[in-house]
Amino acid sequence: MFEEIMRVTFLIFPLMWVIGYFVHIFISKKAFNKKFGYFGPIINVLAFIGVAVHEFSHQITCIIVGMPTKGFSVSFRDRFGRVNPHGNVIPDQPYQSTLIQVLLVSLAPLLIGTWLVYFSLIVAFNPLFEPIYRIIAVVFCISIILAITPSTPDIRLIGSAYKNDPEYSLYQIFLIALSFLALWASVDILHWYFPLEYLYYFFLILCYYGFKYVFKGIRLVSV
């Protein structure tokens, strides 16, 4: 299970980013420009579902990491009445957030969407499920892929968060690397195995905050 988590984290996530990027360019945009004829409306509806998942991923991650928002919205048409599935989450004072907060929120649609695609495919290819559920899983999977990539403003916000406090941003990157090292050592050396894949991520989070407060305590003692 640990190997599966690492494979998803370092191989599948980037692969899904690339796939989502090309799907967005060659399918979503062409559907918006009505280049798919009768299939265009179907693709737009699927894209709308994907956008809803995309924005909800942003919103739920904002709540988890403690980044306040002014709300989020999803629309099927733009302000001119044209079909253009889109949405947004309005963060409250985003430039006062740390790199790790902005990074998780910005990449949330990719991270959450990849796992949703993974579980959807499990259902779709499992003959034990009823055909209707397998069809729904395929439709849901396609919808997510149509809107899985982080937007340009999401990526720019990551750079802005780093520039606001480069020193603390590098410190957070160091803590993340140290947490992955601790996770690897726990599994490879201590042979700690968890029954569910998600528990590895929770353990990673515990390592991050553990190291954070240990170093914070060391600084307080040394002052």
C-alpha positions in Angstrom: 0.0 0.0 0.0 2.8 2.4 0.8 4.3 1.8 -2.6 1.0 2.6 -4.1 0.8 5.9 -2.2 4.3 6.8 -3.5 3.4 5.8 -7.0 0.3 8.0 -7.0 2.1 10.9 -5.4 5.1 11.1 -7.6 4.0 9.5 -10.8 0.2 9.5 -11.2 -0.3 13.1 -10.0 2.1 14.6 -12.6 0.7 12.3 -15.3 -2.9 13.4 -14.5 -1.7 17.0 -14.7 -0.4 16.4 -18.2 -3.4 14.4 -19.3 -5.8 17.1 -17.9 -3.8 19.8 -19.6 -4.1 18.2 -23.1 -7.8 17.3 -22.5 -8.5 20.9 -21.6 -6.8 22.2 -24.8 -8.0 19.7 -27.3 -11.5 18.9 -25.9 -12.9 21.4 -23.5 -11.9 24.5 -25.5 -13.2 23.0 -28.8 -16.5 22.1 -27.1 -16.8 25.7 -25.9 -16.1 26.9 -29.5 -18.8 24.5 -30.8 -16.3 22.4 -32.9 -17.8 19.1 -31.8 -21.2 19.6 -33.2 -23.9 17.6 -31.4 -21.3 16.3 -28.9 -20.4 19.8 -27.7 -23.4 20.2 -25.3 -22.6 16.8 -23.8 -19.0 17.7 -23.2 -20.0 21.1 -21.7 -22.3 19.4 -19.2 -19.6 17.0 -18.3 -17.2 19.9 -17.9 -19.7 21.7 -15.7 -19.7 18.7 -13.3 -15.9 18.7 -13.4 -15.8 22.4 -12.6 -18.1 21.9 -9.7 -15.8 19.2 -8.3 -12.8 21.4 -9.0 -14.1 24.4 -7.1 -15.4 22.2 -4.2 -11.9 20.7 -3.9 -10.5 24.3 -3.5 -13.2 25.2 -1.0 -12.9 22.1 1.2 -9.1 22.4 1.2 -9.3 26.0 2.2 -11.3 25.0 5.3 -8.9 22.2 6.1 -5.8 24.3 6.0 -7.4 27.3 7.7 -7.5 29.7 4.7 -10.6 31.8 5.0 -12.7 32.4 1.9 -15.5 34.7 0.8 -17.3 31.8 -0.8 -17.2 30.0 -4.2 -19.4 29.8 -7.2 -19.9 27.6 -10.3 -21.7 28.8 -13.4 -22.7 27.1 -16.7 -22.7 30.3 -18.7 -20.6 33.4 -18.7 -21.9 37.0 -18.1 -22.7 37.3 -21.8 -25.0 34.2 -21.7 -22.6 32.0 -23.6 -22.1 28.4 -22.5 -18.8 28.4 -20.6 -18.6 26.2 -17.5 -16.5 28.0 -15.0 -16.2 28.7 -11.3 -14.0 30.4 -8.7 -13.2 30.5 -5.0 -12.5 33.9 -3.5 -9.9 33.6 -0.8 -9.9 36.2 1.9 -6.4 37.9 2.1 -4.7 35.1 0.1 -1.3 36.9 0.1 -1.1 36.6 3.9 -1.2 32.8 3.6 1.8 30.5 3.8 3.3 28.6 0.9 2.0 25.2 2.2 -1.5 26.6 2.5 -1.6 28.1 -1.0 0.2 25.0 -2.5 -2.4 22.6 -1.1 -5.4 24.8 -2.0 -4.1 25.5 -5.6 -3.3 21.8 -6.3 -6.4 20.5 -4.5 -8.4 19.7 -7.7 -5.5 17.7 -9.0 -4.8 15.8 -5.8 -8.4 15.1 -4.9 -9.5 14.6 -8.5 -6.8 12.0 -9.2 -8.0 9.9 -6.3 -11.6 10.3 -7.5 -10.6 9.1 -10.9 -8.7 6.2 -9.4 -11.8 5.0 -7.4 -14.1 5.7 -10.3 -12.0 3.4 -12.5 -12.1 0.7 -9.9 -15.9 0.8 -10.0 -16.0 1.1 -13.8 -13.8 -2.0 -14.4 -15.2 -4.1 -11.5 -17.9 -6.6 -12.8 -19.3 -7.0 -9.3 -20.9 -3.6 -9.6 -24.2 -3.1 -11.5 -23.9 -1.8 -15.0 -25.6 1.5 -14.1 -23.0 2.3 -11.4 -20.2 1.4 -13.8 -21.6 3.8 -16.4 -22.0 6.6 -13.8 -18.4 6.0 -12.7 -17.1 6.4 -16.3 -19.1 9.6 -16.7 -17.9 11.0 -13.4 -14.3 10.1 -14.3 -14.5 11.9 -17.6 -16.1 14.9 -16.0 -13.2 15.2 -13.4 -10.5 14.9 -16.1 -12.1 17.7 -18.1 -11.4 20.2 -15.2 -8.7 18.5 -13.2 -5.8 20.9 -14.0 -5.0 23.9 -11.7 -5.8 27.2 -13.4 -3.2 29.8 -14.3 -4.2 32.0 -11.3 -3.8 29.0 -9.0 -0.2 28.6 -10.2 0.6 32.3 -10.0 -0.7 32.3 -6.4 1.9 29.7 -5.5 4.7 31.9 -6.8 3.3 34.9 -5.0 3.1 33.0 -1.7 6.7 32.0 -2.1 7.9 35.5 -2.9 6.0 37.0 0.1 8.3 35.1 2.5 11.0 33.0 0.8 12.8 32.1 4.0 9.7 30.6 5.7 8.7 29.0 2.4 12.0 27.2 2.2 11.6 26.2 5.8 8.2 24.6 4.9 9.7 22.8 1.9 12.4 21.4 4.3 9.7 20.2 6.7 7.8 18.5 3.9 11.0 16.7 2.7 11.8 15.7 6.3 8.3 14.3 6.7 8.5 12.2 3.6 11.9 10.9 4.8 10.3 10.0 8.2 7.4 8.2 6.4 9.8 6.2 4.2 11.9 5.3 7.3 8.8 4.2 9.3 7.8 1.9 6.5 11.1 0.6 5.2 13.0 0.4 8.4 10.4 0.1 11.2 8.0 -1.8 9.0 4.9 0.2 10.0 2.1 -0.6 7.7 -1.4 1.0 7.7 -4.5 -0.9 6.6 -5.8 2.1 4.6 -4.0 4.2 2.0 -5.3 7.5 3.5 -3.6 6.8 6.8 -0.2 7.3 5.2 -1.2 10.9 4.3 -2.4 11.4 7.9 0.9 10.1 9.2 2.7 12.4 6.8 0.7 15.4 8.2 1.5 14.3 11.8 5.2 14.2 10.9 5.1 17.6 9.4 3.5 19.2 12.5 5.6 17.1 14.8 8.8 18.4 13.2 7.4 21.9 13.1 6.7 22.1 16.8 9.9 20.3 17.8 11.9 22.9 15.9 9.8 25.6 17.4 10.4 24.3 20.9 14.2 24.1 20.2 14.2 27.8 19.1 12.3 28.8 22.3 14.7 26.9 24.5 17.8 28.2 22.7 16.7 31.9 23.0 
